[in-house]
């Protein structure tokens, strides 16, 4: 630790304007202590080798923090409440810290009986070296703020002439030992120290200062001070009308109760003053609905780490006009336009006046802001929500879906009447949302991917784009980092050409070639347009029905279902799509090569051989083909076709990746993959059909080791029982023992073949 002169120390102080006292802020780090170690005492230290987050004590043991300096910091932690557990965001007693590995017994004993070596703090008045606990004892408490201050000059009583007094430690201790019984509020029925009551939320700073001054001047005794504080608390607790800051208006506790954001017990505590509005707002479950979880507030530039607003990024050419408008609309529709540089939030009108946006986007953002303030029903004149405006065709459906998805991604559907967000079930009851729309938004597809990633040029949902952002610790702002590569954008007319439905038919290499020609100025925009329009004439979108949805001809080339030669023949018309569909090599992947009539959810549908139907699991339950007792298990197996939701990214992932992430047991996953392989190949849920093994490996739906394991079945893969021999077999082996019903197209176990259909009415008799 370096010594400093008294003159240098004085320069570090601030002057109290009321008393003229010089005060040393205790957060100032003396020269010699600031070497980058202190930042981790609360947040933890990152081990550069393992990446593990370490506590202060663990960092000392590994040599990342000098021992003498670290011990001083540990003593300061103990003096101010306990050892800090950085990963748990709390302090713990020394005994618990030892159990959790944040201290050892030898260090605990050292901290409980400090030695001279641990006196790492300097008293500027007495010139003594002290431990932090002793230095705290010499501080005084400001009655306005409760802050501990170290006096450096003057007298706390006489020098201030009674205008700004401070509690010394002895007086503070006396008030801490004086208890007052409270009849109302959050301390109802308890005896609480006068010191704690004086600095509670019930006593305003001016009132606290006046009472403290009278007490310190001797005009109020401790008993009289207690009576005055008790009366003030009773008055505040009985008359408080609790309200909260909403999106545009104040929100009452009654509104929060009605919206099921708080329960009756918490509501009662609020009304009786047993808990404060401040404490309720700090609850994550409440904050989410009152303040939201934050929209994308701006961009983070890669080289300078500068924060800029969405509109500013558009002005600088870092974002395309369309991309910036959509992001700004999302801000307006989720609460506020954000200026990340100033960390301020504005309504659209305020943002225009503050020059955070320009007049070119004002009208469109004002329209988007109605998602928060409410739309006006032209017939009744009532204020209605975004969803209701969509159903009444006051806003285009695709636009509304984009804004609704942004609201859900940032905390929930907004109730414009009550000026806050609401839970989904409440939104249903109030007509601000419905289950059909919830299903659309909960299953991200091209229809709901209304936002554009300027880095990857992908279409994403707002939630997916938010997940690519970083949260600034100091402000909580959600910022999208921009890649550092040079950006060149193409005009809107060309983008319309590039976004036309035939563009996916080009390979990635061809697309890069086109953009490179433009960026290197080898081709003008007009030349590109003419060239693409000529090519477009033969690139007619051709779709093929698959297991779920339809796929393009080019997609079949990409996944290896058809080769380029056949693809060219389809394009030139020498082979029709119908002819392609009748090819066994294609049908195998689009529809599977057949499975045993009955349940096969991991390969596509539930089979109803009696009525010759293929049903999804939910529909099979409704039709009575399966019972509710197997619904959940079959729905989980159906994920092998529809995809599993990655709990971290929200993205749809195939069966193989779900197994790797532990979302499905390895044994079950291997059995389901064996079934898929036996009926056409691994299913890629993003494609909606079976794909060849090589393509599955390229697309991350399989790896080489798993492929080899599936080709050589083990006992674990033999999960099916042959009805005649009772031996366990693989699904592929079971299929070989079946016979195909040529009428229905289903495979049946030979002893369970259906009787011939009655050709007169087309009905089928009982199977067994």
C-alpha positions in Angstrom: 0.0 0.0 0.0 1.4 3.4 -1.0 1.3 6.3 1.4 -0.1 9.7 0.3 0.4 13.2 1.7 -2.3 14.9 3.6 -2.5 17.5 0.8 -3.1 14.7 -1.8 -5.7 13.2 0.4 -7.5 16.5 0.8 -7.7 16.7 -3.0 -9.6 13.5 -3.0 -12.3 14.8 -0.6 -15.6 16.5 -1.3 -17.0 19.5 0.7 -20.3 19.2 2.5 -22.1 22.4 1.4 -24.2 22.7 4.6 -21.4 22.2 7.1 -18.2 22.9 5.2 -16.8 19.6 6.4 -14.3 17.8 4.2 -15.6 14.3 3.5 -13.6 11.3 2.1 -15.8 9.1 -0.1 -15.0 5.6 1.0 -15.3 4.2 -2.5 -12.1 6.0 -3.5 -9.2 3.5 -4.0 -5.9 4.7 -2.7 -2.9 4.7 -5.1 -1.2 1.3 -5.0 -4.5 -0.6 -4.5 -5.9 -0.1 -7.9 -4.4 -2.8 -10.1 -7.5 -4.3 -11.5 -8.1 -6.8 -8.7 -11.0 -5.1 -6.9 -13.5 -5.5 -9.7 -13.9 -9.2 -9.0 -14.6 -9.0 -5.2 -18.3 -8.8 -5.9 -18.8 -10.2 -9.4 -16.1 -12.9 -9.1 -12.8 -13.5 -10.8 -12.6 -15.4 -14.1 -9.9 -18.2 -14.1 -8.1 -17.6 -17.3 -7.3 -21.3 -17.7 -10.6 -23.1 -16.9 -13.0 -20.2 -17.4 -14.4 -20.9 -13.9 -15.8 -18.0 -11.8 -13.8 -17.7 -8.6 -14.6 -16.0 -5.3 -12.1 -13.6 -3.7 -10.6 -16.2 -1.4 -10.3 -18.7 -4.3 -8.6 -16.1 -6.4 -6.1 -15.5 -3.6 -5.3 -19.2 -3.3 -4.7 -19.4 -7.1 -2.4 -16.4 -7.0 -4.6 -14.1 -9.0 -4.8 -11.6 -6.1 -1.9 -10.8 -3.8 -2.5 -12.4 -0.4 -2.0 -9.3 1.8 -4.2 -7.2 -0.4 -6.9 -10.0 -0.6 -7.0 -10.5 3.1 -7.7 -6.7 3.6 -10.6 -7.0 1.2 -12.0 -10.1 2.9 -11.8 -8.2 6.2 -13.7 -5.3 4.6 -16.4 -7.8 3.5 -16.7 -9.2 6.9 -17.0 -5.7 8.4 -19.8 -4.8 6.1 -22.0 -7.9 6.4 -20.3 -11.1 5.5 -18.2 -12.9 2.8 -19.6 -12.2 -0.7 -20.5 -15.3 -2.7 -20.3 -13.9 -6.2 -22.1 -16.7 -8.1 -25.0 -16.5 -5.6 -25.3 -12.7 -5.3 -25.4 -12.7 -1.5 -23.2 -12.4 1.6 -22.8 -15.4 3.9 -21.4 -15.8 7.5 -17.9 -17.0 7.9 -19.0 -20.5 8.9 -21.1 -20.9 5.8 -18.3 -19.4 3.7 -16.0 -22.2 4.9 -18.6 -24.9 3.9 -19.0 -23.4 0.4 -15.3 -23.0 -0.1 -15.2 -19.2 0.0 -12.9 -19.4 3.1 -10.8 -21.9 5.0 -10.7 -22.3 8.7 -7.3 -20.7 9.1 -8.4 -17.6 7.2 -11.6 -17.5 9.2 -9.7 -17.4 12.5 -7.4 -14.8 11.1 -10.3 -12.6 10.2 -11.9 -13.1 13.6 -8.7 -12.0 15.4 -7.0 -9.5 13.1 -3.3 -8.9 13.3 -1.3 -5.8 12.7 -0.5 -7.1 9.2 -4.2 -6.9 8.3 -4.4 -3.2 9.1 -4.6 -2.1 5.5 -6.6 1.1 5.9 -5.3 4.5 6.9 -7.0 7.0 9.2 -6.1 10.4 7.7 -6.8 12.2 11.0 -4.9 10.0 13.5 -2.4 8.8 10.9 -3.0 5.2 12.2 -3.2 2.0 10.2 -6.5 0.3 11.0 -8.7 -2.6 10.0 -11.8 -1.6 8.0 -14.1 -2.5 11.0 -12.2 0.1 13.2 -12.4 2.7 10.4 -16.1 2.2 10.2 -16.4 2.9 13.9 -15.0 6.4 13.3 -17.5 7.3 10.7 -20.7 9.3 11.2 -24.1 8.6 9.5 -25.8 11.3 7.4 -29.4 11.3 8.6 -30.6 12.4 5.1 -29.1 9.4 3.2 -27.9 6.9 5.8 -24.5 7.0 4.2 -21.4 6.4 6.4 -19.0 9.4 6.1 -15.5 9.8 7.5 -15.0 13.3 8.9 -11.7 15.0 8.0 -12.1 18.4 9.6 -14.3 20.7 11.6 -16.8 19.6 14.3 -19.9 17.8 13.4 -22.0 19.8 15.8 -20.5 23.3 16.3 -19.0 23.7 12.7 -22.4 23.1 11.1 -24.2 25.5 13.5 -27.1 23.0 13.7 -27.8 23.0 10.0 -26.4 19.6 9.1 -25.8 17.2 11.9 -24.3 13.6 11.8 -24.8 10.6 14.0 -21.7 9.4 15.7 -21.2 5.7 16.3 -22.2 5.9 19.9 -25.5 7.6 19.1 -26.2 5.2 16.3 -25.6 2.3 18.7 -28.1 3.8 21.2 -30.8 4.1 18.5 -30.1 0.6 17.3 -30.7 -0.7 20.9 -34.0 1.3 21.3 -37.0 -0.7 20.0 -40.4 0.7 19.1 -43.6 -1.4 18.7 -45.3 -0.7 15.4 -49.0 -1.2 14.8 -49.3 -0.8 11.0 -47.4 -1.3 7.8 -44.8 -3.9 7.0 -43.5 -3.9 10.6 -47.0 -4.5 11.9 -47.0 -6.3 15.3 -43.2 -6.1 15.6 -40.7 -4.3 17.8 -38.1 -2.7 15.5 -35.0 -0.7 16.3 -35.5 3.1 16.2 -32.5 3.3 13.9 -34.0 0.9 11.3 -37.4 2.8 11.4 -35.7 6.2 11.0 -34.2 5.0 7.8 -37.2 3.0 6.5 -39.2 3.9 3.4 -41.9 5.3 5.5 -39.9 8.4 6.6 -39.1 11.0 3.9 -35.6 12.4 3.8 -36.7 15.9 4.9 -38.7 14.5 7.8 -35.8 12.3 8.8 -33.4 15.2 8.8 -35.8 17.3 11.0 -36.3 14.6 13.5 -32.6 13.8 13.7 -31.7 17.4 14.2 -34.1 17.8 17.1 -32.9 14.5 18.7 -29.2 15.5 18.3 -29.9 19.0 19.6 -31.5 17.5 22.7 -35.0 18.9 22.1 -36.4 15.3 21.5 -35.7 12.4 23.9 -35.2 8.9 22.5 -38.8 8.0 23.7 -40.2 11.1 22.0 -38.3 10.4 18.8 -39.8 6.9 18.8 -43.3 8.2 19.3 -42.8 10.7 16.4 -41.4 8.0 14.1 -44.2 5.6 15.0 -46.9 8.2 14.3 -45.3 9.1 11.0 -45.3 5.4 10.0 -48.9 4.9 11.0 -50.0 7.9 9.0 -48.1 6.9 5.9 -49.2 3.2 6.1 -52.9 4.1 6.5 -53.2 6.7 3.8 -50.9 5.4 1.1 -52.6 4.9 -2.3 -50.2 2.5 -3.9 -49.6 3.1 -7.6 -46.9 1.9 -10.0 -45.3 3.4 -13.1 -46.9 1.8 -16.2 -46.1 2.2 -19.8 -48.0 5.5 -20.2 -50.1 5.9 -17.0 -49.9 5.0 -13.3 -51.1 1.5 -12.5 -52.9 0.7 -9.2 -52.5 -2.3 -7.0 -56.1 -3.2 -7.9 -55.2 -3.4 -11.6 -52.3 -5.7 -10.8 -54.5 -7.9 -8.8 -57.2 -8.0 -11.5 -54.5 -8.9 -14.1 -53.2 -11.7 -11.8 -49.8 -10.1 -11.7 -49.9 -10.1 -7.9 -52.0 -12.4 -5.6 -54.4 -11.5 -2.9 -51.9 -11.9 -0.1 -49.4 -9.5 -1.7 -52.3 -7.1 -2.5 -53.4 -7.1 1.2 -49.8 -6.4 2.3 -49.6 -3.5 -0.1 -52.9 -2.0 1.2 -51.9 -2.4 4.8 -48.5 -1.0 4.2 -46.7 -4.2 5.2 -44.8 -4.0 1.9 -43.9 -1.1 -0.3 -44.4 -0.4 -4.0 -40.6 -0.3 -4.3 -40.3 -3.8 -2.9 -43.1 -5.1 -5.2 -41.6 -3.5 -8.3 -38.3 -5.2 -7.6 -39.9 -8.6 -7.9 -39.1 -10.1 -11.3 -42.6 -11.4 -11.8 -44.0 -7.9 -11.4 -41.2 -5.9 -13.1 -41.7 -8.1 -16.3 -45.2 -6.9 -16.7 -44.7 -3.3 -15.7 -41.4 -2.5 -17.4 -40.9 -5.4 -19.8 -37.7 -7.3 -20.3 -36.2 -4.8 -22.7 -36.4 -4.4 -26.5 -33.3 -4.2 -28.8 -32.1 -0.7 -27.7 -29.5 0.0 -30.3 -26.3 -1.3 -32.0 -22.8 -1.9 -30.6 -20.1 -1.0 -33.1 -17.3 -3.7 -33.1 -14.2 -1.6 -33.2 -15.0 1.5 -31.1 -17.6 -0.3 -28.9 -19.7 2.8 -29.4 -23.5 2.6 -28.7 -25.7 4.1 -31.4 -29.4 4.2 -31.9 -31.2 2.3 -34.6 -32.1 5.5 -36.4 -28.5 6.8 -36.2 -27.3 3.5 -37.6 -29.6 4.0 -40.6 -28.3 7.5 -41.1 -24.7 6.2 -41.1 -25.5 3.5 -43.6 -24.9 0.7 -41.1 -28.5 -0.5 -41.4 -30.8 -0.7 -44.4 -33.8 1.7 -44.2 -36.3 -1.3 -44.1 -34.3 -3.1 -41.4 -34.0 0.0 -39.2 -37.8 0.8 -39.6 -38.8 -2.7 -38.5 -36.6 -2.5 -35.4 -37.8 1.0 -34.5 -41.4 -0.2 -34.9 -40.7 -3.0 -32.5 -39.4 -0.4 -30.0 -42.5 1.7 -30.4 -44.8 -1.3 -30.1 -43.1 -2.6 -27.0 -43.1 0.7 -25.0 -40.5 3.3 -26.0 -38.0 4.6 -28.6 -34.6 4.2 -27.0 -31.5 6.4 -27.2 -28.8 4.0 -26.0 -26.0 6.7 -25.8 -28.0 8.7 -23.3 -29.8 5.6 -21.8 -33.2 7.4 -22.2 -36.6 6.2 -23.3 -39.1 8.3 -25.2 -42.6 8.2 -26.6 -42.6 8.7 -30.4 -43.5 12.4 -30.1 -40.7 12.9 -27.5 -38.2 11.0 -29.7 -38.9 13.3 -32.6 -38.4 16.4 -30.4 -35.2 15.0 -29.0 -33.9 14.2 -32.5 -33.6 10.5 -31.7 -35.8 9.8 -34.8 -36.5 11.8 -37.9 -39.7 12.9 -39.6 -39.3 10.3 -42.3 -40.3 7.5 -39.9 -42.5 9.5 -37.5 -45.9 8.5 -39.0 -45.1 4.8 -39.2 -43.7 4.7 -35.6 -46.8 6.6 -34.4 -48.9 3.9 -35.9 -46.8 1.2 -34.3 -47.1 3.0 -30.9 -50.8 2.3 -31.0 -49.9 -1.2 -29.9 -49.1 0.4 -26.5 -51.5 3.3 -26.3 -54.4 1.5 -28.0 -56.2 1.6 -31.3 -59.6 3.4 -31.6 -62.5 1.2 -32.7 -64.2 3.1 -35.5 -67.6 1.7 -34.6 -67.7 1.9 -30.8 -65.0 4.5 -30.2 -63.5 2.2 -27.5 -59.7 1.7 -27.0 -58.7 -1.7 -28.4 -55.5 -3.8 -28.4 -53.2 -4.7 -31.2 -54.7 -8.2 -31.6 -58.3 -6.8 -31.7 -57.2 -4.2 -34.2 -55.9 -7.0 -36.4 -59.1 -9.0 -36.2 -61.0 -5.8 -37.2 -58.5 -5.3 -40.1 -57.3 -2.0 -38.8 -53.8 -3.3 -39.2 -52.4 -5.8 -41.7 -52.2 -9.3 -40.2 -48.5 -9.9 -41.1 -47.5 -6.6 -39.6 -49.6 -7.3 -36.4 -48.0 -10.8 -36.0 -44.5 -9.2 -36.1 -45.4 -6.6 -33.4 -47.2 -9.2 -31.3 -44.2 -11.5 -31.4 -42.0 -8.6 -30.3 -44.3 -7.9 -27.4 -44.2 -11.5 -26.2 -40.4 -11.6 -26.6 -40.1 -8.5 -24.3 -42.4 -9.5 -21.5 -45.9 -10.2 -22.7 -49.0 -8.9 -24.5 -49.7 -5.2 -23.8 -53.1 -4.2 -22.4 -53.4 -0.6 -23.6 -56.4 0.1 -21.4 -54.5 -0.6 -18.2 -51.1 0.5 -19.6 -49.1 -2.6 -18.7 -48.4 -6.2 -20.0 -50.5 -9.1 -18.9 -50.2 -12.9 -18.6 -51.3 -15.0 -21.6 -54.4 -16.4 -19.8 -55.6 -12.9 -18.9 -55.0 -11.8 -22.5 -57.3 -14.6 -23.6 -60.1 -13.6 -21.3 -59.9 -9.9 -22.2 -59.9 -10.7 -25.9 -56.4 -9.3 -26.5 -55.1 -12.7 -27.7 -56.3 -16.2 -28.6 -54.9 -19.7 -28.6 -54.7 -20.0 -32.4 -52.5 -16.9 -32.5 -50.4 -18.2 -29.6 -49.8 -21.5 -31.5 -48.7 -19.5 -34.6 -46.2 -17.4 -32.5 -44.9 -20.3 -30.4 -43.8 -22.3 -33.5 -41.3 -20.0 -35.3 -41.7 -20.4 -39.1 -41.1 -18.2 -42.0 -44.5 -16.5 -41.3 -43.3 -15.3 -37.9 -39.7 -14.5 -38.8 -40.4 -10.8 -39.4 -37.0 -9.4 -38.4 -33.7 -9.3 -40.4 -30.2 -10.0 -38.9 -27.9 -7.4 -40.5 -24.9 -9.7 -39.7 -26.0 -13.0 -41.2 -28.8 -11.7 -43.5 -31.2 -14.3 -41.9 -34.9 -13.7 -41.3 -35.5 -14.3 -37.6 -38.1 -13.9 -34.9 -37.6 -11.0 -32.5 -36.8 -13.4 -29.8 -34.1 -15.1 -31.9 -32.6 -11.6 -32.8 -32.6 -10.6 -29.1 -30.7 -13.8 -28.2 -27.9 -12.5 -30.5 -27.7 -9.3 -28.5 -25.6 -8.5 -25.4 -26.9 -6.9 -22.2 -24.8 -4.0 -21.0 -24.3 -4.6 -17.2 -24.3 -0.9 -16.2 -27.5 0.1 -17.9 -29.3 -3.2 -18.7 -29.6 -2.1 -22.4 -30.0 -4.9 -25.0 -27.6 -4.1 -27.8 -27.0 -5.9 -31.1 -23.3 -6.1 -32.0 -22.5 -5.4 -35.6 -19.9 -7.5 -37.4 -16.8 -5.5 -38.4 -16.8 -6.5 -42.0 -17.4 -3.7 -44.6 -21.0 -3.2 -45.5 -22.4 -2.4 -48.9 -26.1 -2.4 -49.3 -28.3 -2.6 -52.4 -31.2 -0.4 -53.2 -34.8 -1.4 -52.4 -35.7 -2.2 -56.0 -32.8 -4.7 -56.3 -33.7 -6.2 -52.9 -37.2 -6.8 -54.2 -35.7 -8.7 -57.1 -33.4 -10.7 -54.8 -36.2 -11.5 -52.4 -38.5 -12.9 -55.0 -39.7 -16.4 -54.7 -37.2 -17.9 -57.1 -34.1 -16.7 -55.3 -33.7 -19.9 -53.2 -33.2 -21.9 -56.3 -29.7 -20.4 -56.7 -26.8 -22.0 -54.9 -25.0 -20.1 -52.1 -22.0 -19.8 -54.4 -24.2 -18.3 -57.2 -25.7 -15.8 -54.8 -22.2 -14.7 -53.6 -21.1 -14.4 -57.2 -24.0 -12.0 -57.9 -23.3 -9.8 -54.9 -19.5 -9.8 -55.6 -20.1 -8.7 -59.1 -22.1 -5.7 -57.8 -19.7 -4.9 -54.9 -16.7 -5.0 -57.3 -18.6 -2.9 -59.8 -18.3 -5.5 -62.5 -22.0 -5.3 -63.1 -24.4 -2.4 -62.7 -27.7 -2.9 -60.9 -29.5 -2.7 -64.2 -27.3 -5.4 -65.7 -28.0 -7.6 -62.6 -31.7 -7.1 -63.0 -31.8 -8.0 -66.6 -29.6 -11.0 -66.0 -31.7 -12.3 -63.2 -35.0 -11.7 -65.0 -33.7 -13.8 -67.9 -32.7 -16.6 -65.6 -35.9 -16.2 -63.7 -37.9 -17.3 -66.8 -36.7 -20.9 -66.4 -36.6 -21.0 -62.6 -40.2 -21.6 -62.0 -41.0 -22.5 -58.4 -41.9 -26.2 -58.3 -43.2 -27.6 -55.1 -43.5 -31.3 -53.9 -45.7 -32.4 -51.0 -43.7 -34.0 -48.2 -44.5 -35.5 -44.7 -45.3 -32.1 -43.3 -45.8 -29.2 -45.7 -44.2 -29.0 -49.2 -40.6 -28.6 -50.5 -39.1 -27.1 -53.6 -37.3 -28.9 -56.4 -34.1 -27.0 -55.5 -34.4 -28.1 -51.9 -34.5 -31.7 -53.1 -31.1 -31.1 -54.8 -29.7 -29.5 -51.7 -30.7 -32.5 -49.5 -29.5 -35.1 -52.0 -33.0 -36.5 -52.8 -32.6 -35.9 -56.5 -29.4 -35.1 -58.5 -28.7 -32.0 -60.6 -29.3 -33.9 -63.8 -32.9 -34.7 -62.8 -33.3 -31.2 -61.5 -32.4 -29.7 -64.9 -34.8 -32.0 -66.6 -37.6 -30.8 -64.3 -36.7 -27.2 -65.0 -36.7 -27.7 -68.7 -40.0 -29.6 -68.6 -38.7 -32.9 -70.0 -39.7 -34.6 -66.6 -42.9 -33.5 -64.8 -43.2 -33.1 -61.1 -45.8 -36.0 -61.1 -43.2 -38.3 -62.7 -40.7 -37.3 -60.0 -43.2 -38.1 -57.3 -43.7 -41.6 -58.6 -40.0 -42.4 -58.4 -39.4 -44.8 -55.6 -36.1 -43.2 -54.8 -38.0 -39.9 -54.2 -41.1 -41.2 -52.5 -38.9 -43.0 -50.0 -37.6 -39.7 -48.7 -40.7 -37.6 -49.1 -43.2 -40.1 -47.5 -41.0 -42.9 -46.2 -40.8 -46.5 -47.4 -43.7 -47.8 -45.3 -44.2 -48.7 -41.7 -46.3 -51.3 -39.9 -49.9 -50.1 -39.9 -50.5 -48.7 -36.4 -48.6 -46.2 -34.4 -45.5 -44.7 -36.0 -45.1 -41.1 -34.7 -41.3 -41.0 -34.9 -41.6 -41.6 -38.7 -44.6 -39.3 -39.5 -48.2 -40.0 -38.4 -50.4 -42.3 -36.3 -51.9 -44.8 -38.7 -55.6 -45.7 -38.6 -55.7 -48.8 -40.9 -59.4 -49.3 -40.4 -60.3 -45.9 -41.9 -57.1 -45.6 -44.0 -56.1 -42.4 -42.3 -52.8 -40.8 -41.2 -53.2 -38.6 -38.2 -50.9 -36.4 -36.1 -50.8 -37.3 -32.4 -53.3 -34.6 -31.3 -55.8 -35.5 -34.0 -55.3 -39.3 -33.2 -56.4 -38.6 -29.6 -59.4 -36.6 -30.8 -60.5 -39.4 -33.2 -60.1 -42.0 -30.5 -57.4 -43.9 -32.5 -55.2 -43.7 -29.4 -56.0 -43.1 -25.8 -55.0 -40.1 -23.6 -52.7 -42.4 -21.5 -50.1 -42.5 -24.3 -50.7 -39.0 -25.6 -47.7 -37.4 -23.9 -45.2 -40.1 -24.7 -46.3 -40.2 -28.4 -46.2 -36.4 -28.6 -42.6 -36.6 -27.4 -41.8 -39.2 -30.0 -43.5 -37.1 -32.6 -40.7 -34.5 -32.0 -38.5 -36.8 -34.0 -40.5 -35.6 -37.0 -41.5 -32.0 -36.0 -38.3 -31.2 -34.2 -37.5 -30.5 -30.5 -37.2 -27.0 -29.1 -33.7 -26.1 -27.9 -34.4 -24.6 -24.4 -31.4 -22.2 -24.8 -31.9 -20.9 -28.3 -35.5 -21.6 -28.9 -34.6 -23.1 -32.3 -36.1 -26.3 -33.7 -33.5 -29.1 -33.6 -33.5 -32.7 -35.0 -33.7 -35.9 -33.0 -29.9 -36.4 -33.1 -29.1 -33.0 -31.7 -31.9 -33.3 -29.0 -30.1 -36.5 -27.9 -26.8 -34.8 -27.7 -28.3 -32.0 -25.6 -29.9 -34.5 -23.2 -33.5 -33.6 -24.2 -34.2 -37.2 -25.0 -32.6 -40.4 -23.6 -29.9 -41.9 -25.8 -31.5 -45.3 -25.8 -34.9 -44.0 -26.9 -33.3 -41.7 -29.5 -31.3 -44.5 -31.0 -34.4 -46.6 -31.3 -36.4 -43.8 -33.0 -33.5 -43.1 -35.4 -33.4 -46.8 -36.2 -37.1 -46.7 -37.0 -36.6 -43.7 -39.3 -33.7 -45.4 -41.1 -35.8 -48.4 -41.6 -38.6 -46.4 -43.1 -36.8 -44.1 -45.5 -33.9 -42.3 -43.7 -33.3 -39.8 -41.0 -35.9 -37.0 -40.8 -34.8 -33.4 -40.9 -37.6 -31.4 -39.1 -36.6 -28.2 -41.0 -37.2 -30.1 -44.3 -40.3 -32.1 -43.2 -39.1 -35.3 -44.9 -36.5 -38.1 -44.8 -33.1 -37.3 -46.2 -30.1 -39.5 -47.3 -27.5 -40.4 -44.7 -24.8 -38.3 -46.2 -27.0 -35.2 -46.3 -28.1 -35.9 -42.7 -24.5 -35.8 -41.6 -23.9 -32.5 -43.5 -27.0 -31.0 -42.0 -26.2 -32.0 -38.4 -29.0 -34.6 -38.1 -26.5 -37.4 -37.7 -22.8 -38.1 -37.3 -20.6 -40.8 -38.7 -20.3 -42.7 -35.4 -24.1 -42.8 -34.9 -24.6 -43.8 -38.5 -22.3 -46.8 -38.1 -24.0 -47.8 -34.8 -27.4 -47.7 -36.6 -26.1 -49.9 -39.4 -24.9 -52.5 -36.9 -27.9 -53.0 -34.5 -27.1 -53.9 -30.9 -29.5 -55.4 -28.3 -30.4 -51.9 -27.3 -31.8 -51.3 -30.8 -33.9 -54.5 -30.7 -36.8 -52.9 -29.0 -39.7 -54.6 -30.8 -41.2 -57.9 -30.1 -42.1 -60.3 -32.9 -45.7 -61.6 -32.1 -45.1 -65.1 -33.2 -41.6 -65.9 -31.8 -41.7 -63.4 -29.0 -38.0 -62.6 -29.8 -36.8 -59.0 -29.7 -35.9 -57.5 -33.1 -35.1 -54.2 -34.8 -37.8 -52.3 -36.6 -36.1 -53.1 -39.9 -36.2 -56.8 -39.1 -39.9 -56.6 -38.1 -40.8 -54.8 -41.4 -39.2 -57.8 -43.3 -41.7 -60.1 -41.7 -44.7 -58.0 -42.7 -46.9 -58.1 -45.8 -48.2 -55.1 -47.6 -51.9 -54.4 -48.0 -51.9 -53.3 -51.7 -55.3 -51.5 -51.3 -54.4 -49.4 -48.2 -50.6 -49.4 -48.7 -50.0 -50.3 -45.1 -47.6 -53.0 -43.8 -49.2 -55.6 -41.5 -47.9 -58.5 -39.5 -48.8 -61.5 -41.6 -51.1 -63.1 -39.0 -53.0 -59.8 -38.7 -53.8 -59.1 -42.3 -57.1 -57.3 -42.9 -59.8 -59.1 -44.7 -60.5 -58.0 -48.3 -62.4 -54.8 -48.7 -66.1 -54.9 -49.8 -65.8 -53.3 -53.2 -69.4 -52.3 -53.2 -69.1 -49.8 -50.4 -65.3 -49.4 -50.0 -65.6 -50.2 -46.3 -63.2 -52.4 -44.4 -64.1 -55.1 -41.9 -62.5 -55.6 -38.5 -58.8 -56.4 -38.6 -58.5 -59.0 -36.0 
